[in-house]
């Protein structure tokens, strides 16, 4: 997970909170784009908690 730094289990499916979600480093609502450079995998719960906030610095293991 690019937000919390913990592994993502690819066998988990929605609605499991630890299943995979597409994370935008710069949120679309903040002018980010939907490119490979701006996207990474995260847990659904981490993505929901992060919301439209920006993560500064190192993404992996970053706190929000």
C-alpha positions in Angstrom: 0.0 0.0 0.0 1.5 3.3 -1.0 -0.2 5.0 1.9 0.5 2.8 4.9 3.4 0.7 3.5 1.9 -2.7 4.4 1.4 -5.5 1.8 -1.8 -5.8 -0.1 -3.3 -9.3 -0.4 -4.4 -9.7 -4.1 -6.8 -12.4 -3.1 -9.0 -10.0 -1.1 -12.0 -8.6 -2.9 -14.4 -5.7 -2.2 -16.0 -5.0 0.3 -13.0 -6.1 2.4 -11.3 -2.9 3.7 -7.9 -4.3 2.9 -8.5 -5.1 -0.7 -6.8 -3.2 -3.5 -7.7 0.3 -4.6 -6.2 2.7 -7.1 -4.6 5.6 -5.3 -3.9 8.9 -7.0 -0.8 10.7 -5.4 -2.2 14.0 -6.6 -6.0 13.6 -6.3 -8.0 14.2 -9.5 -10.0 16.8 -7.6 -6.7 18.7 -7.0 -5.6 18.7 -10.7 -3.9 15.3 -10.7 -4.2 13.1 -13.8 -5.0 9.5 -14.3 -1.5 8.4 -15.4 0.9 5.7 -14.3 3.1 8.3 -12.7 0.3 9.6 -10.5 -1.2 6.2 -9.5 -0.4 3.3 -7.3 -2.1 0.6 -5.3 -3.4 1.1 -1.8 -5.8 -0.6 0.6 -9.4 0.7 0.1 -9.5 1.9 3.8 -6.2 3.8 3.4 -7.5 5.4 0.2 -10.8 6.4 1.9 -9.0 7.8 5.0 -6.6 9.8 2.8 -9.4 11.3 0.7 -8.3 14.3 -1.3 -5.3 15.0 0.9 -1.8 15.2 -0.6 0.9 12.9 0.8 4.1 14.8 1.1 7.5 13.2 0.7 8.0 9.5 0.5 4.7 7.8 -0.4 5.5 4.3 0.9 4.8 4.1 4.6 3.7 7.8 4.7 1.3 8.8 7.4 -1.7 10.9 6.4 
